[in-house]
Amino acid sequence: MDKNLSPLKKYRQEIDRLDDKIIILFNQRFKIVKKIFLFKQKNKLPLSDPTREQEMMARIIKTSTHPKVIKKIYSSIFIASKKQLSKGR
């Protein structure tokens, strides 16, 4: 391998490790989302809570160095979570 590509390889390995951690955390998050879904179902609560989503989004965006990107990512996470849980009804 070209010596100039060595840093690129290291950066890519670092990204791979971070992606692995993100997937682990996402899986943990989804397990908790499922518990919330089951709790709401059992207690006849609305499954969607737009106020909570707005609060979460505001908190997440405030702590991000890339708020526009994070907003898109979390919007997708919210949508995907709802779709996945609605399939499990």
VMD Tcl script that draws the C-alpha trace (Angstrom):
set ca {
  {0.00 0.00 0.00}
  {1.17 3.48 -0.80}
  {2.62 5.15 2.29}
  {0.41 8.22 1.62}
  {-2.71 6.08 2.01}
  {-1.74 4.84 5.47}
  {-3.48 7.74 7.30}
  {-6.58 7.16 5.16}
  {-6.67 3.52 6.22}
  {-6.35 4.52 9.88}
  {-9.16 7.09 9.54}
  {-11.40 4.50 7.92}
  {-10.68 2.02 10.71}
  {-11.58 4.69 13.24}
  {-14.85 5.37 11.40}
  {-15.59 1.63 11.38}
  {-15.07 1.43 15.16}
  {-17.33 4.43 15.71}
  {-20.00 2.94 13.43}
  {-19.87 -0.28 15.44}
  {-20.47 1.71 18.63}
  {-23.31 3.66 17.01}
  {-25.04 0.41 16.02}
  {-24.72 -0.99 19.55}
  {-26.22 2.21 20.98}
  {-28.96 2.28 18.37}
  {-29.90 -1.31 19.22}
  {-30.05 -0.39 22.93}
  {-32.16 2.66 22.11}
  {-34.58 0.61 20.05}
  {-35.06 -1.89 22.92}
  {-36.08 1.00 25.18}
  {-38.37 2.43 22.49}
  {-40.08 -0.96 22.33}
  {-40.58 -0.96 26.12}
  {-42.12 2.51 25.89}
  {-44.36 1.32 23.06}
  {-45.57 -1.67 25.10}
  {-46.13 0.52 28.17}
  {-48.19 3.00 26.15}
  {-50.18 0.20 24.56}
  {-50.91 -1.41 27.91}
  {-51.94 1.89 29.48}
  {-53.92 3.06 26.44}
  {-51.72 6.09 25.92}
  {-51.20 7.71 22.52}
  {-48.31 6.03 20.75}
  {-47.01 9.28 19.31}
  {-45.94 12.23 21.42}
  {-45.00 15.17 19.19}
  {-44.21 17.38 22.19}
  {-41.68 14.85 23.49}
  {-40.15 14.50 20.03}
  {-39.75 18.28 19.78}
  {-38.13 18.39 23.23}
  {-35.75 15.59 22.30}
  {-34.88 17.22 19.01}
  {-34.19 20.58 20.67}
  {-31.91 18.93 23.24}
  {-30.04 16.88 20.65}
  {-29.59 19.77 18.24}
  {-28.37 22.05 21.02}
  {-25.51 19.67 21.84}
  {-24.51 18.97 18.24}
  {-21.79 20.63 16.23}
  {-23.78 19.78 13.07}
  {-27.42 20.51 13.97}
  {-28.90 20.31 10.46}
  {-27.40 16.88 9.84}
  {-28.39 15.60 13.28}
  {-31.94 16.86 12.82}
  {-32.24 14.86 9.59}
  {-30.76 11.76 11.20}
  {-33.03 11.88 14.24}
  {-36.10 12.63 12.15}
  {-35.30 9.45 10.23}
  {-34.78 7.52 13.47}
  {-38.17 8.67 14.80}
  {-39.92 7.68 11.56}
  {-38.15 4.31 11.33}
  {-38.92 3.51 14.98}
  {-42.61 4.24 14.51}
  {-42.78 2.15 11.32}
  {-41.00 -0.78 12.93}
  {-43.20 -0.71 16.02}
  {-46.40 -0.38 14.02}
  {-45.46 -3.62 12.21}
  {-45.21 -5.37 15.58}
  {-48.73 -4.48 16.68}
}
mol new
graphics top color blue
foreach p $ca { graphics top sphere $p radius 0.5 }
foreach p [lrange $ca 0 end-1] q [lrange $ca 1 end] { graphics top cylinder $p $q radius 0.2 }
display resetview
